[in-house]
């Protein structure tokens, strides 16, 4: 148990970037998986994102997909899109997309933790987060 998370129930899998979408889809379709957190290795096109969304909806799986910031303006079927930026002692959260009407909404979250590998390198650049299904509202 680390910080309230039962690590024995977490699987960490590294896959070839050519198989990323297929492998993520398989996890989303598993009857034993409720949530998937995935770092996309490169650009994923709209049809691939839609395929992941449909898999999540059918099997009621939550998918949190981390994508590079340069794709924040690309179309996405995600019901919720957030952009997180590291600013000194804060993480600034921007609401990019939500179901219903879009209201500009930003929030600052105070960072009071030390990042550790493998996440240390992630904090060096901007990241766009996506939630690819409607089950977590």
C-alpha positions as CSV (number, residue, x, y, z in Angstrom):
1,X,0.0,0.0,0.0
2,X,1.5,3.3,-1.1
3,X,-0.3,6.6,-0.3
4,X,-3.7,4.8,-0.1
5,X,-3.2,2.9,-3.4
6,X,-3.1,-0.9,-3.2
7,X,-0.1,-1.4,-5.6
8,X,-0.8,-5.2,-5.8
9,X,-3.8,-4.3,-7.9
10,X,-1.8,-2.3,-10.4
11,X,-0.2,-3.7,-13.5
12,X,2.5,-1.7,-15.4
13,X,2.9,-2.7,-19.0
14,X,5.3,-1.3,-21.6
15,X,4.3,-2.0,-25.2
16,X,5.7,-1.3,-28.6
17,X,4.4,2.0,-29.9
18,X,2.9,0.3,-33.0
19,X,0.8,-1.9,-30.7
20,X,-0.2,0.9,-28.3
21,X,-3.8,1.4,-29.5
22,X,-4.5,-2.3,-29.8
23,X,-3.1,-3.1,-26.3
24,X,-4.9,-0.2,-24.7
25,X,-8.2,-1.4,-26.3
26,X,-7.6,-4.9,-25.0
27,X,-7.2,-3.6,-21.4
28,X,-10.3,-1.5,-21.8
29,X,-12.3,-4.5,-22.9
30,X,-11.1,-6.7,-20.0
31,X,-13.8,-7.7,-17.5
32,X,-11.2,-7.3,-14.7
33,X,-10.1,-3.7,-15.5
34,X,-12.0,-0.7,-14.2
35,X,-9.5,2.1,-15.1
36,X,-6.6,2.5,-17.4
37,X,-4.0,5.2,-17.3
38,X,-1.9,5.3,-20.5
39,X,0.8,7.5,-22.0
40,X,0.4,7.7,-25.7
41,X,3.7,7.4,-27.4
42,X,2.8,9.5,-30.5
43,X,-0.1,10.9,-32.4
44,X,-3.3,8.9,-32.3
45,X,-5.8,9.7,-35.0
46,X,-9.5,10.4,-34.4
47,X,-10.7,7.0,-35.4
48,X,-8.3,5.3,-33.0
49,X,-9.5,7.6,-30.2
50,X,-13.1,6.8,-31.1
51,X,-12.3,3.0,-31.1
52,X,-10.9,3.4,-27.5
53,X,-13.9,5.4,-26.5
54,X,-16.3,2.7,-27.7
55,X,-14.4,0.0,-26.0
56,X,-14.6,2.0,-22.7
57,X,-18.3,2.6,-23.1
58,X,-19.1,-1.0,-23.9
59,X,-17.1,-2.4,-20.9
60,X,-17.6,0.6,-18.6
61,X,-13.9,1.2,-18.2
62,X,-12.4,4.6,-17.5
63,X,-9.4,5.6,-19.7
64,X,-7.1,8.4,-18.7
65,X,-5.0,9.1,-21.8
66,X,-2.0,11.3,-21.5
67,X,-1.0,12.9,-24.8
68,X,1.7,15.5,-25.7
69,X,0.6,19.1,-25.6
70,X,1.0,19.7,-29.3
71,X,-2.2,17.6,-29.9
72,X,-4.4,19.7,-27.6
73,X,-6.1,21.4,-30.6
74,X,-6.7,18.1,-32.5
75,X,-10.3,16.8,-32.6
76,X,-11.1,14.2,-30.0
77,X,-14.2,12.2,-29.0
78,X,-13.3,12.7,-25.3
79,X,-16.1,13.9,-23.1
80,X,-13.6,15.7,-20.8
81,X,-10.2,17.2,-21.8
82,X,-7.8,18.8,-19.4
83,X,-4.5,20.5,-19.8
84,X,-2.0,20.5,-16.9
85,X,0.9,22.9,-16.8
86,X,3.6,23.0,-14.2
87,X,4.0,26.6,-12.8
88,X,6.5,26.9,-9.9
89,X,4.8,25.4,-6.9
90,X,1.5,24.9,-8.6
91,X,-0.1,22.7,-11.3
92,X,-2.4,24.8,-13.4
93,X,-5.4,22.9,-14.7
94,X,-7.3,24.2,-17.8
95,X,-10.6,22.8,-18.9
96,X,-10.4,22.3,-22.6
97,X,-13.6,20.4,-23.2
98,X,-16.6,19.0,-21.2
99,X,-20.0,17.7,-21.9
100,X,-22.6,20.4,-22.1
101,X,-21.6,24.0,-22.4
102,X,-18.0,25.0,-22.3
103,X,-17.2,27.4,-19.5
104,X,-13.7,28.8,-19.1
105,X,-12.4,27.3,-15.9
106,X,-8.9,27.2,-14.6
107,X,-7.7,26.0,-11.2
108,X,-4.3,26.0,-9.5
109,X,-3.3,23.0,-7.4
110,X,-0.5,23.4,-4.9
111,X,2.3,20.9,-5.4
112,X,3.5,19.6,-2.1
113,X,5.1,16.4,-3.3
114,X,8.4,15.3,-4.8
115,X,8.1,13.6,-8.2
116,X,10.0,10.4,-8.5
117,X,11.1,8.3,-11.5
118,X,9.6,7.4,-13.9
119,X,7.4,10.5,-13.6
120,X,10.3,13.0,-13.1
121,X,10.9,13.5,-16.8
122,X,7.1,14.0,-17.4
123,X,7.1,17.2,-15.2
124,X,9.6,18.9,-17.6
125,X,7.1,19.5,-20.4
126,X,3.5,20.3,-20.8
127,X,1.0,17.5,-20.9
128,X,-2.6,17.3,-22.2
129,X,-4.8,14.8,-20.3
130,X,-7.9,13.3,-21.7
131,X,-10.7,11.2,-20.2
132,X,-12.0,9.2,-23.1
133,X,-15.3,8.0,-21.8
134,X,-18.5,9.1,-20.1
135,X,-18.5,6.8,-17.1
136,X,-16.6,9.2,-14.8
137,X,-18.7,12.4,-14.6
